[in-house]
Amino acid sequence: AFLKRVVRICIEEIGTDLLHFDNFFSRPEPNRCRCRYCAEGFRAFVRAKYTDAELKERYGYTDLGDFEPPPVQPDAMDWQRSSIEEPWLQDWIEYHCVALAQAYGELADYARSLRPDIAVELNPYGLDDRNTAQTLSVDHPRLLPHGDCFWSEEHHYAGVDAKGDMTTRIRSFKMARTLRQVLFTYVTP
């Protein structure tokens, strides 16, 4: 509601023609929200995603009454593994990716209801060698289609690094082209 009020002010009172949502990602673990609303949302997400038979196979039970988000891990590095095998953690990560994309979609739809020709853009950090779904709740193919353009602030400036490896932002450019988006990016450090 607060962000919709800000969007309305930007459009109706200021007259902006582009909305920029900066740093549009979730806080990384271990700081991801686990309030009662997020816990309820997580349960509802898992309930909607799986049939009873799938829940039984995946979790061993179908009653989600006591189903809670994963506990806070004091070391964020526990979340930065190359592979997340636990169904509980996989669904927790996906839940946050879906929730973030839905929030952006709601804000973009609301902005366009006030001004159909407004451009909507966000900065979800960028594509790099990290698993951004795991670390930031950013799933670019889910998130980006709600807007018109996006920023990439990844640190892969075009060139050759100290080890002699070529660095590039080709991932971001390919993502933009695939999703028919405009990409904003820095060209030098």
ROSE-408384 format. One line per 5 residues: number of its first residue (from 1); their letters; for each residue x, y, z of C-alpha. Coordinates in steps of 0.2 Angstrom, whole numbers, plus 5000, padded with zeros to 4 digits. Each point is the difference from the previous one (the first is absolute). Layout:
<atoms>
NUM) a) X:Y:Z  ...
</atoms>
This chain:
<atoms>
1) aflkr) 5000:5000:5000  5014:5012:5004  5009:4997:4984  4984:5002:4990  4998:5017:5008
6) vvric) 5017:5005:4995  4996:4994:4982  4984:5010:5000  5009:5016:5006  5014:4997:4987
11) ieeig) 4988:4999:4986  4986:5012:5005  5009:5013:5009  5017:5000:4993  4996:4994:4982
16) tdllh) 5014:4988:4998  5000:4990:4984  5012:4986:5007  4999:4991:5017  5017:4993:5006
21) fdnff) 4999:4987:5014  5018:4999:5007  5008:4985:5008  4984:4990:4997  5005:4984:5009
26) srpep) 4998:4991:5016  5012:5001:5014  5012:4985:4999  4999:4986:5013  5002:5000:5015
31) nrcrc) 4990:5016:5000  4985:4995:4989  4983:5004:5008  4992:4986:5010  4985:5010:5008
36) rycae) 4983:4992:5002  4994:5007:4983  5015:4993:4991  4998:4983:5009  4982:5000:4995
41) gfraf) 5004:5005:4982  5013:4986:5000  4987:4987:5005  4988:5006:4988  5013:5000:4986
46) vraky) 5005:4982:5004  4981:4994:5002  4996:5008:4983  5015:4993:4991  4998:4982:5004
51) tdael) 4985:4987:5001  4998:4990:5015  5009:4985:4992  5015:5011:4995  5001:5008:5017
56) keryg) 5000:4982:5008  5014:4995:4988  5010:5016:5002  4998:5003:5019  4993:4984:5007
61) ytdlg) 4984:5008:5006  4985:5011:4993  4995:5010:5016  5010:5017:4998  4993:5007:5017
66) dfepp) 5017:4999:5008  5010:5003:4984  5012:5015:5003  5013:5009:4991  5018:4993:5002
71) pvqpd) 5008:5006:5016  5012:5014:4999  5018:4994:4996  5012:5011:5009  5013:4998:4986
76) amdwq) 4994:5007:4983  5013:4989:4992  4988:4985:5004  4988:5007:4987  5013:5002:4987
81) rssie) 5003:4982:4995  5002:4995:4982  4985:4988:5002  4984:5001:5011  4994:4983:5002
86) epwlq) 4987:5002:5014  4982:5002:4994  4997:5011:5014  5013:5012:4995  4997:4999:4982
91) dwiey) 4981:5005:5003  5006:5014:5012  5011:5007:4986  4987:4999:4987  4986:5007:5011
96) hcval) 5011:5016:5002  5003:5001:4981  4982:4999:4996  4995:5012:5014  5013:5013:4994
101) aqayg) 4994:4998:4982  4982:5002:5005  5003:5015:5010  5009:5008:4985  4986:4995:4989
106) elady) 4987:5008:5011  5010:5016:5001  5002:5000:4981  4981:4997:4997  4995:5013:5012
111) arslr) 5012:5013:4992  4993:4996:4983  4982:5001:5006  5004:5018:5005  5010:5004:4984
116) pdiav) 5000:4986:4986  5015:5007:4991  5012:5001:5016  5016:4990:4998  5004:4989:5015
121) elnpy) 5018:4995:5004  5009:4991:5014  5017:4996:5006  5001:4982:5006  5019:5001:5001
126) glddr) 5005:4990:4985  5004:4983:4992  5017:4993:5006  5007:4984:5006  4990:5000:5016
131) ntaqt) 4983:4991:5002  4990:5016:5002  4984:4990:5003  5009:4992:5015  5008:5016:5006
136) lsvdh) 4989:5014:4996  4983:4992:4995  5003:5006:4982  4994:4989:4986  5002:5011:4985
141) prllp) 4988:4991:4988  4986:5001:5014  5004:5018:5005  5005:5010:4984  4985:4998:4989
146) hgdcf) 4989:5011:5011  5011:5015:4995  5007:5008:4985  5018:5001:5004  5013:4995:5014
151) wseeh) 5017:5005:5007  5014:4988:5001  5013:5005:5013  5010:4984:4999  5019:5002:5001
156) hyagv) 5005:4991:4984  5006:5015:4991  5006:4996:4982  5018:4996:5000  5013:4988:5006
161) dakgd) 5002:4997:5018  5016:4997:5010  5000:4981:4996  4999:5003:4982  4981:4995:4998
166) mttri) 4989:5010:4989  4986:5009:5010  4983:5006:4992  4982:5004:5004  4994:4989:4986
171) rsfkm) 4988:4991:5012  4991:5016:5004  4999:5005:4981  4993:4983:4996  4987:5000:5014
176) artlr) 4995:5018:4994  4998:4994:4982  4991:4984:5004  4987:5009:5011  4999:5015:4988
181) qvlft) 5007:5012:5013  5011:5015:4999  5016:4998:5011  5008:5014:5009  5017:4997:5006
186) yvtp) 5017:5008:5005  5013:4999:4986  5015:5004:5011  5004:4998:5018
</atoms>
